[in-house]
Amino acid sequence: MTDRAVGTRRVYRLNPAGVAALRDQLETFWNRALDGYQDVVDQTEEKP
């Protein structure tokens, strides 16, 4: 993250590489979580 003064305000800017890495981590987490949920749903449907 970078910042700069503009008058009495501060303007912040996120590092695009850092945001991309965070997005990748979140996508991996959610994909695993959703796959696990799908496995549970599939197992529940198979039981009589």
Phi, psi and omega per residue, in radians:
M1 nan 2.436 3.058
T2 -2.138 2.761 3.085
D3 -2.499 2.785 3.089
R4 -2.637 2.623 3.134
A5 -1.469 2.343 3.041
V6 -2.295 1.702 -3.067
G7 1.116 -2.165 3.140
T8 -1.654 0.122 -3.124
R9 -1.943 2.892 3.005
R10 -2.093 2.310 3.114
V11 -1.856 2.154 -3.113
Y12 -1.846 2.552 3.105
R13 -2.369 2.255 3.125
L14 -1.388 2.618 3.088
N15 -1.336 2.044 -3.101
P16 -1.000 -0.620 3.130
A17 -1.168 -0.674 3.102
G18 -1.154 -0.712 3.117
V19 -1.156 -0.697 3.112
A20 -1.105 -0.717 3.119
A21 -1.144 -0.733 3.104
L22 -1.105 -0.759 3.123
R23 -1.068 -0.727 3.112
D24 -1.063 -0.772 3.118
Q25 -1.096 -0.755 3.138
L26 -1.160 -0.703 3.100
E27 -1.101 -0.719 3.096
T28 -1.089 -0.810 3.132
F29 -1.027 -0.876 -3.089
W30 -1.192 -0.642 3.089
N31 -1.083 -0.748 3.101
R32 -1.143 -0.751 -3.134
A33 -1.100 -0.773 -3.127
L34 -1.207 -0.638 3.064
D35 -1.107 -0.728 3.103
G36 -1.117 -0.721 3.097
Y37 -1.102 -0.750 3.124
Q38 -1.078 -0.678 3.097
D39 -1.070 -0.749 3.128
V40 -1.131 -0.752 3.133
V41 -1.109 -0.758 3.136
D42 -1.094 -0.723 3.123
Q43 -1.150 -0.664 3.127
T44 -1.155 -0.670 -3.132
E45 -1.224 -0.488 -3.103
E46 -1.325 -0.412 -3.114
K47 -1.298 2.432 3.131
P48 -1.263 nan nan
